[in-house]
């Protein structure tokens, strides 16, 4: 384990004062469920993931707030979403081959979990939290902001990404005074490449369904389908 952590530290370009934090960031809960004896000196990365999620969201929000001074709340939300979505964080994780360093149960290993978007994104967030606890917010910014900048630059012509969920929520709350709710209908495909099917409802009415490689992507697709359907109804009148 120690050699792997040292190797990953070099890949990340970060030297941890307390490498146990990085070890914890790489420990999936399934590993501890299978290897009870490891619980004596290891903890899963779930708590770190919780903290890392908040840190990533905060830094993404601050970056777009400062970068786009004329943007309104809806636009800022869309820019932030582009930076923190599961697929984006998983891509960051792949830059450092994080999946290869995660401690997994044998069942998860055989299912191809190391390449799963959700696992990679969660691990990346846990590593961010470990870095924060070890060296503070300045070190996290130095590591994370160049990744965010690269992602923003890669968007075609810096076109504003559309946050269909926010658009749908604003419309439904204004028209019906209820909040749209999303429900997972199905999950298919292999573990390392799942496809989710999600529906969105307003009260008892189904507004739309969508599919995607993550729940987040499927929810965006469902919201887009709902908006298209609602626009169609307006056109009919």
HELIX and SHEET records of a PDB file:
HELIX    1   1 UNK A    2  UNK A   12  1                                  11    
HELIX    2   2 UNK A   19  UNK A   25  1                                   7    
HELIX    3   3 UNK A   29  UNK A   34  1                                   6    
HELIX    4   4 UNK A   36  UNK A   40  5                                   5    
HELIX    5   5 UNK A   46  UNK A   67  1                                  22    
HELIX    6   6 UNK A   73  UNK A   84  1                                  12    
HELIX    7   7 UNK A   86  UNK A   95  1                                  10    
HELIX    8   8 UNK A   98  UNK A  101  5                                   4    
HELIX    9   9 UNK A  106  UNK A  110  1                                   5    
HELIX   10  10 UNK A  113  UNK A  115  5                                   3    
HELIX   11  11 UNK A  117  UNK A  135  1                                  19    
HELIX   12  12 UNK A  137  UNK A  154  1                                  18    
HELIX   13  13 UNK A  156  UNK A  158  5                                   3    
HELIX   14  14 UNK A  164  UNK A  176  1                                  13    
HELIX   15  15 UNK A  191  UNK A  193  5                                   3    
HELIX   16  16 UNK A  215  UNK A  236  1                                  22    
SHEET    1   A 3 UNK A 181  UNK A 188  0                                        
SHEET    2   A 3 UNK A 195  UNK A 202 -1                                        
SHEET    3   A 3 UNK A 205  UNK A 212 -1                                        
END                                                                             
